[in-house]
Amino acid sequence: MLSLKEAASWPLTNRLLCAGLLGALMAAAVYVAWLAGLGASLQAAQEEEARLRAAYRLSRAKADRVPVLREQQRQAGAALASLERQLPRQQEMADLLSSINQAGLDRGLHFTLFKPGPALPATQPAHYVALPITVQVRGGYHAIGAFAADLARLPRIVTVHELALVAGNDGVLTLDAVLHAYRLPDAAELAVQAKLPPVKMQPLPVRRVVVPFAGSDYDAAGLPDPFGAAVLAVAATQNAVAAPDLKRAREPLESVALSEMAMVGSVQHAGRLSALIQAGGRVHVVAMGQHLGQDHGLVTAISEQGLRYREVLQEANGAWRERRGGIDVQTGKVLKPVIVEAQP
């Protein structure tokens, strides 16, 4: 029996057979290791193929959506162009503010505050500039609703924010709100926007079917006024004054708002003290008992420090109420040459 310890003394034939068997075993081990590497490469190639197939299907789906996306881009461009046509330029904003004010006056509302503020700075490149307008309006519930509808019908875009509606102690509703009027940016504002960092585009939202609004007319006038009971209860506790004489001839200063008048001094006229009121580029001599302002204002007292007046306003419930106020002398004001007119 052959022993490995005596392998050197084996016959040549046995030694050759043993060497061949050892070589075959080594070749088999190398072959098995090579097959394992091929298997790993095959698995990696199959995973890469699956990834590429998924990417291909995703790209194919995106390619199929290209016509839809182009149509959405066309619709967005058309909508943007339509909205830009509703945006005035800076020099047209005065007309827009006048239209907003006139819309309230046409509904019988009284503006106690109409204060345009500075344009809101853009935090990102935008196609518009927003101009906030703080307003306080007094009147009836349905008149305020109709005023909001009139704002929606304006040819320019105006939105309502921070709306608050309360019934006052005098029985009249007061609307506090901030209106936003929009305009196109000017060259300086465009230059500032160009320096802003780019905004990451968000994906388009899922398109929903929206039923268009048939119109902006206020059609709730027949519904009950939710503030009606409170307004009537308050009004019943207050004494109404007599209605003014609507047929009397109006005096010149009754066409000018009190906010546009300024008292610049006083003068002794016909043995009594009269006020010098500057309005519309002229200085008018106003005596006691004369009318001024757009709400049947009557001058009740004149002194060297100012004048006092009494107005009569018609409230939402039809009653006439009295309001008192005054115009103080503007001291230290340099007057331009004007024409002094004495009222009859």
ABEGO torsion letter per residue (X at the ends): XBBAAAAAABBAAAAAAAAAAAAAAAAAAAAAAAAAAAAAAAAAAAAAAAAAAAAAAAAAAAAAAAAAAAAAAAAAAAAAAAAAAABBBAAAAAAAAAAAAAAAAAAGBBBABBBBBBBBBBABBBABBBBBBBBBBBEBAAAAAAAAAAAAABABBBBBBGBBBBBBAAGBBBBBBBBBBBBBBBAAAAAAAAABBBBBBBBBBBBBBBBBBABABBAAAABBBAAAAAAAAAAAABBBBBBBBAABBBBAAAABBAAABBBAEBBBBGGBBBBBBBBGGBBBBBBBGBBBEAAGBBBABBBAAEBBBBBBBBBAAGBBBBBBBBBBBBBGBBBBBBBBBBBX
